[in-house]
């Protein structure tokens, strides 16, 4: 049962109000009385039917994970500030992030444009790589655990279900931990979990962001839980050039999924792709049935944001390696080949020539940018 607001932890952290409640705990808004700032405090709440050994294991692992997470530094990971042991359980003190969850944003505003989803994916996959580099697998990547601030910061929260790379997905009682709609197929088989499992869940979360619903309906994830044969999910209809990335992340077999590196390359291309109207045959004159000025301005904003991400990557790689230009061009070619210069989404087959021309101009622009960067070194 959740503790009442007003409780003082270790004479320092004053709980003030409940922020959120989930399957394994409650998050409180609190005040750090020592340095006079607001923080978030995660109270671990354990299921009543856990065995004694499971309870002790979960408590130990949560404390261990929180302390390791405190060493992770990334703008898309919540900073862990302290771990307080009280009532024979850990209370995790974190930075307070004022933001809405991706799930809330989808429910209120509907599916997001694929460029914005690609940008969200770039930040999340970078954060996951940092965690995976420390041997930590999140195990519960889903829209409810992705927070987006008003300034656009994307943060992955709740490592409360995190596991060390290779640990089983099941408790000893057979409990499957996580949200059914975002559990990768291998999780139900009690096999070891790894970075590939997080990548599948990331793909499912991005699929939900661009489509408005997860890749499998109730019948689909019941098949996952029953370990029944599973087909690949249907192509995301609204994903445009993001569709190949989602398909690659959502492969049923972990060995067939995109690697984080290749997914990152393809997400960058999707973030740069210009917005396309639903029907390319419609007029694009403002006031008629095509794109409105507001839609075109939104597309420009998404394009600029994606270009900034790619430009920063290019600059970094040019500094780090004399062979960076060949690597960058290979990345562009691989990504555009994967997309086939078209997609099952908003880029219609009838508009192949403008797409090819657009890609050509984009490559020329990138070459110019790289030459500018080289001259500036």
C-alpha positions as CSV (number, residue, x, y, z in Angstrom):
1,X,0.0,0.0,0.0
2,X,1.3,3.4,-0.9
3,X,2.7,5.6,1.8
4,X,0.8,8.8,2.7
5,X,2.0,12.1,1.4
6,X,4.0,14.0,4.0
7,X,6.3,11.1,4.9
8,X,10.0,12.1,5.5
9,X,12.6,9.6,4.1
10,X,15.9,9.5,6.0
11,X,15.3,13.0,7.3
12,X,15.8,14.5,3.8
13,X,13.2,13.7,1.2
14,X,9.7,15.0,2.0
15,X,6.9,13.3,0.0
16,X,4.3,15.8,-1.1
17,X,2.0,14.3,-3.7
18,X,1.5,11.2,-5.9
19,X,2.6,11.6,-9.5
20,X,1.9,8.2,-11.0
21,X,1.2,4.6,-10.1
22,X,2.3,1.6,-12.1
23,X,2.6,-2.2,-11.8
24,X,5.7,-2.2,-9.6
25,X,5.6,1.0,-7.7
26,X,4.4,4.6,-7.1
27,X,6.2,7.7,-8.1
28,X,6.0,10.6,-5.7
29,X,6.8,14.3,-6.0
30,X,9.1,15.2,-3.1
31,X,11.3,18.0,-1.8
32,X,15.0,17.5,-1.1
33,X,15.2,19.5,2.1
34,X,19.0,19.6,2.1
35,X,19.4,21.5,-1.2
36,X,15.9,22.8,-1.5
37,X,14.8,21.3,-4.8
38,X,12.0,19.1,-6.1
39,X,12.7,15.5,-7.0
40,X,10.8,12.4,-7.9
41,X,10.9,9.4,-5.6
42,X,10.0,5.9,-6.8
43,X,8.5,3.6,-4.1
44,X,8.8,0.0,-5.0
45,X,5.6,-2.0,-4.5
46,X,5.9,-5.7,-4.8
47,X,3.1,-8.1,-5.9
48,X,1.5,-9.9,-2.9
49,X,1.9,-13.4,-4.4
50,X,5.7,-13.3,-4.8
51,X,7.6,-16.0,-2.9
52,X,10.1,-14.9,-0.3
53,X,13.1,-15.7,-2.5
54,X,11.5,-13.8,-5.4
55,X,10.9,-10.8,-3.1
56,X,14.5,-10.8,-1.9
57,X,15.9,-11.2,-5.5
58,X,13.7,-8.3,-6.8
59,X,14.7,-6.0,-4.0
60,X,18.4,-6.8,-4.5
61,X,18.2,-6.3,-8.2
62,X,16.3,-3.1,-8.0
63,X,18.8,-1.6,-5.6
64,X,21.6,-2.8,-7.9
65,X,20.0,-1.5,-11.0
66,X,19.3,1.9,-9.5
67,X,22.9,2.3,-8.4
68,X,24.2,1.3,-11.9
69,X,21.6,3.6,-13.5
70,X,23.0,6.4,-11.4
71,X,26.3,6.1,-13.3
72,X,24.5,6.4,-16.7
73,X,24.7,9.8,-18.3
74,X,22.4,10.6,-21.2
75,X,19.9,13.3,-21.8
76,X,17.2,10.7,-22.6
77,X,17.7,8.8,-19.4
78,X,16.3,10.0,-16.1
79,X,19.2,10.8,-13.7
80,X,19.2,8.7,-10.5
81,X,20.3,10.9,-7.6
82,X,20.1,8.6,-4.6
83,X,18.9,5.2,-3.3
84,X,17.3,5.2,0.2
85,X,16.9,2.0,2.1
86,X,13.8,2.2,4.3
87,X,11.1,-0.3,5.4
88,X,13.4,-3.1,4.1
89,X,13.0,-1.8,0.5
90,X,14.7,0.7,-1.8
91,X,13.3,4.1,-2.5
92,X,14.8,5.6,-5.7
93,X,15.3,9.3,-5.8
94,X,15.4,10.8,-9.4
95,X,15.4,14.1,-11.2
96,X,11.9,15.4,-11.6
97,X,10.9,15.5,-15.3
98,X,7.9,17.7,-16.0
99,X,6.5,16.1,-19.1
100,X,3.7,14.0,-20.7
101,X,4.0,10.4,-21.6
102,X,4.0,9.3,-25.2
103,X,0.9,7.3,-24.4
104,X,-0.9,10.4,-23.2
105,X,0.1,12.4,-26.3
106,X,-1.2,9.7,-28.6
107,X,-4.5,9.5,-26.7
108,X,-5.1,13.2,-26.8
109,X,-3.7,14.2,-30.2
110,X,-3.7,10.9,-32.2
111,X,-0.8,9.4,-34.2
112,X,2.3,11.5,-34.7
113,X,3.9,12.4,-38.1
114,X,6.5,9.8,-39.0
115,X,9.3,12.4,-39.0
116,X,8.6,13.2,-35.4
117,X,8.4,9.5,-34.5
118,X,11.8,9.0,-36.2
119,X,13.3,11.8,-34.1
120,X,11.9,10.2,-30.9
121,X,13.3,6.9,-32.0
122,X,16.7,8.4,-32.5
123,X,16.9,9.7,-29.0
124,X,15.5,6.5,-27.4
125,X,17.8,4.1,-29.3
126,X,20.8,6.2,-28.4
127,X,19.8,6.0,-24.7
128,X,19.2,2.3,-24.9
129,X,22.7,1.8,-26.4
130,X,24.2,3.5,-23.3
131,X,22.3,1.2,-21.0
132,X,23.1,-1.9,-23.1
133,X,26.8,-0.9,-23.0
134,X,26.6,-1.3,-19.2
135,X,24.9,-4.7,-19.6
136,X,21.4,-3.5,-18.6
137,X,18.3,-4.4,-20.5
138,X,15.2,-2.2,-19.8
139,X,12.6,-4.9,-20.5
140,X,9.6,-2.5,-20.4
141,X,10.0,0.0,-23.3
142,X,6.5,1.2,-24.0
143,X,4.7,4.6,-24.7
144,X,3.8,4.9,-21.0
145,X,7.5,4.9,-20.1
146,X,8.5,7.5,-22.7
147,X,8.2,11.1,-21.5
148,X,8.3,14.1,-23.8
149,X,8.7,17.6,-22.3
150,X,7.3,20.8,-23.7
151,X,10.8,21.7,-24.9
152,X,11.0,18.4,-26.9
153,X,13.3,16.4,-24.6
154,X,12.6,12.6,-24.9
155,X,13.2,10.6,-21.7
156,X,13.0,6.9,-21.1
157,X,11.9,6.2,-17.6
158,X,11.2,3.3,-15.2
159,X,14.1,0.9,-15.2
160,X,12.3,-0.9,-12.3
161,X,11.9,-4.0,-14.5
162,X,15.4,-3.8,-15.9
163,X,17.5,-7.0,-16.0
164,X,21.1,-7.8,-16.5
165,X,21.8,-8.9,-20.0
166,X,21.0,-12.6,-20.3
167,X,18.6,-13.0,-17.3
168,X,15.3,-14.8,-17.8
169,X,12.1,-12.9,-18.5
170,X,10.1,-15.0,-16.1
171,X,9.9,-15.1,-12.3
172,X,10.3,-18.5,-10.7
173,X,6.5,-18.7,-10.4
174,X,6.1,-18.3,-14.1
175,X,5.0,-14.6,-14.0
176,X,5.8,-12.7,-17.2
177,X,6.9,-9.2,-16.2
178,X,6.0,-6.3,-18.5
179,X,3.1,-4.9,-20.6
180,X,1.6,-7.6,-22.9
181,X,1.2,-5.4,-26.0
182,X,4.9,-4.6,-25.9
183,X,6.4,-7.9,-24.9
184,X,8.7,-9.4,-27.6
185,X,7.9,-12.9,-28.7
186,X,11.0,-14.5,-27.1
187,X,10.1,-13.1,-23.7
188,X,7.3,-15.7,-23.3
189,X,9.7,-18.6,-23.8
190,X,11.6,-18.0,-20.6
191,X,14.8,-17.6,-22.6
192,X,17.5,-15.1,-21.9
193,X,16.8,-11.4,-22.6
194,X,19.2,-9.1,-24.4
195,X,19.4,-5.8,-26.3
196,X,17.3,-7.4,-29.1
197,X,14.3,-7.6,-26.8
198,X,14.5,-3.9,-26.1
199,X,14.8,-3.1,-29.8
200,X,11.6,-5.1,-30.5
201,X,9.7,-3.2,-27.8
202,X,11.1,0.1,-29.1
203,X,9.8,-0.8,-32.6
204,X,6.4,-1.6,-31.0
205,X,6.3,1.7,-29.2
206,X,7.2,3.7,-32.3
207,X,4.6,1.7,-34.3
208,X,2.0,2.7,-31.8
209,X,3.2,6.4,-32.0
210,X,2.7,6.5,-35.8
211,X,-0.4,4.3,-36.1
212,X,-2.2,5.0,-32.8
213,X,-2.2,1.3,-31.7
214,X,0.4,-1.4,-31.1
215,X,1.5,-3.8,-33.8
216,X,-0.5,-6.8,-32.4
217,X,-4.0,-6.7,-31.1
218,X,-5.2,-8.8,-28.1
219,X,-5.3,-12.0,-30.2
220,X,-1.8,-11.3,-31.3
221,X,-0.2,-10.8,-27.9
222,X,-2.2,-13.7,-26.5
223,X,-0.4,-15.8,-29.1
224,X,2.9,-14.4,-27.9
225,X,2.1,-15.3,-24.3
226,X,1.0,-18.9,-25.4
227,X,4.2,-19.3,-27.4
228,X,2.1,-20.0,-30.6
229,X,3.4,-19.4,-34.1
230,X,3.4,-15.8,-34.9
231,X,3.4,-13.9,-38.2
232,X,5.1,-10.5,-38.6
233,X,2.8,-7.6,-37.9
234,X,1.1,-5.8,-40.7
235,X,2.9,-2.9,-42.3
236,X,2.4,0.4,-40.6
237,X,0.2,2.3,-43.1
238,X,1.0,5.8,-41.9
239,X,4.8,5.3,-41.4
240,X,6.1,6.3,-44.9
241,X,9.9,5.8,-45.0
242,X,9.7,4.8,-41.3
243,X,7.9,1.5,-42.3
244,X,11.1,-0.4,-43.1
245,X,12.7,0.5,-39.8
246,X,9.6,-0.7,-37.9
247,X,9.4,-3.9,-39.9
248,X,13.1,-4.6,-39.2
249,X,12.8,-4.0,-35.5
250,X,9.6,-6.2,-35.2
251,X,11.0,-9.4,-36.7
252,X,9.8,-12.4,-34.7
253,X,13.2,-14.0,-34.6
254,X,15.7,-11.9,-32.6
255,X,18.6,-12.8,-34.9
256,X,16.8,-11.3,-37.8
257,X,16.1,-7.9,-36.3
258,X,17.9,-4.7,-37.2
259,X,20.9,-3.9,-35.1
260,X,20.8,-0.6,-33.2
261,X,23.5,0.8,-35.6
262,X,21.5,0.0,-38.7
263,X,18.2,1.1,-37.2
264,X,19.8,4.5,-36.3
265,X,21.0,5.0,-39.9
266,X,17.5,4.3,-41.2
267,X,15.8,6.5,-38.6
268,X,18.0,9.4,-39.7
269,X,16.8,9.1,-43.3
270,X,13.2,8.8,-42.1
271,X,13.6,12.0,-40.0
272,X,14.9,13.8,-43.1
273,X,12.1,12.7,-45.5
274,X,9.9,15.5,-46.6
275,X,6.2,15.4,-45.7
276,X,3.9,13.9,-48.4
277,X,0.2,14.6,-48.8
278,X,-2.2,11.6,-48.3
279,X,-3.2,11.7,-52.0
280,X,-0.4,12.9,-54.4
281,X,-3.0,13.6,-57.1
282,X,-4.6,16.3,-55.0
283,X,-3.6,19.9,-55.6
284,X,-1.1,21.3,-53.1
285,X,-2.4,24.9,-53.4
286,X,-3.2,26.5,-50.1
287,X,-7.0,26.6,-49.5
288,X,-7.7,23.6,-51.8
289,X,-7.7,19.9,-50.9
290,X,-3.8,19.5,-50.6
291,X,-1.4,20.5,-47.9
292,X,-2.2,23.6,-45.9
293,X,0.5,26.3,-45.2
294,X,0.5,25.0,-41.6
295,X,1.2,21.4,-42.7
296,X,4.1,22.6,-45.0
297,X,5.6,24.7,-42.1
298,X,5.3,21.6,-39.8
299,X,7.2,19.6,-42.5
300,X,9.9,22.2,-42.6
301,X,10.3,22.1,-38.9
302,X,10.6,18.3,-38.9
303,X,13.1,18.5,-41.8
304,X,15.3,21.1,-40.0
305,X,15.3,19.0,-36.8
306,X,16.3,15.8,-38.6
307,X,18.9,17.7,-40.6
308,X,20.4,19.0,-37.4
309,X,20.7,15.4,-36.0
310,X,22.4,14.2,-39.2
311,X,24.7,17.2,-39.4
312,X,25.9,16.7,-35.9
313,X,26.6,13.0,-36.6
314,X,28.5,13.9,-39.8
315,X,30.6,16.4,-38.0
316,X,31.5,14.0,-35.2
317,X,32.4,11.2,-37.5
318,X,34.6,13.4,-39.7
319,X,36.5,14.4,-36.6
320,X,36.9,10.8,-35.4
321,X,37.9,9.0,-38.6
322,X,39.6,9.8,-42.0
323,X,37.3,7.2,-43.6
324,X,34.1,8.8,-42.3
325,X,33.0,10.0,-45.7
326,X,32.9,6.5,-47.2
327,X,31.0,5.3,-44.1
328,X,28.5,8.1,-44.3
329,X,27.8,7.5,-48.0
330,X,27.4,3.8,-47.4
331,X,24.9,4.6,-44.7
332,X,22.9,6.7,-47.1
333,X,23.0,4.1,-49.8
334,X,22.0,1.2,-47.4
335,X,19.1,3.2,-45.9
336,X,17.7,4.3,-49.3
337,X,18.1,0.8,-50.7
338,X,16.2,-0.5,-47.7
339,X,13.4,1.9,-48.4
340,X,13.5,1.3,-52.2
341,X,13.1,5.1,-52.6
342,X,9.4,4.4,-51.9
343,X,7.4,3.0,-49.1
344,X,4.0,1.4,-48.3
345,X,3.0,4.6,-46.5
346,X,2.5,8.1,-47.9
347,X,5.0,8.0,-50.7
348,X,3.0,6.8,-53.7
349,X,4.4,4.6,-56.5
350,X,3.2,7.2,-59.1
351,X,5.6,9.8,-57.7
352,X,8.9,7.9,-58.2
353,X,10.6,10.6,-60.2
354,X,10.2,13.4,-57.7
355,X,11.4,11.1,-54.9
356,X,14.5,10.1,-56.9
357,X,15.2,13.7,-57.7
358,X,14.7,14.6,-54.0
359,X,17.2,12.0,-52.9
360,X,19.7,13.1,-55.5
361,X,19.4,16.7,-54.3
362,X,19.7,15.5,-50.7
363,X,22.9,13.6,-51.5
364,X,24.4,16.7,-53.2
365,X,23.5,18.8,-50.2
366,X,25.2,16.3,-47.9
367,X,28.3,16.3,-50.1
368,X,28.4,20.1,-49.8
369,X,28.0,19.9,-46.1
370,X,30.8,17.4,-45.8
371,X,33.2,19.5,-47.9
372,X,32.3,22.5,-45.7
373,X,33.1,20.5,-42.6
374,X,36.4,19.2,-44.0
375,X,37.5,22.7,-44.9
376,X,36.6,23.9,-41.5
377,X,38.6,21.2,-39.7
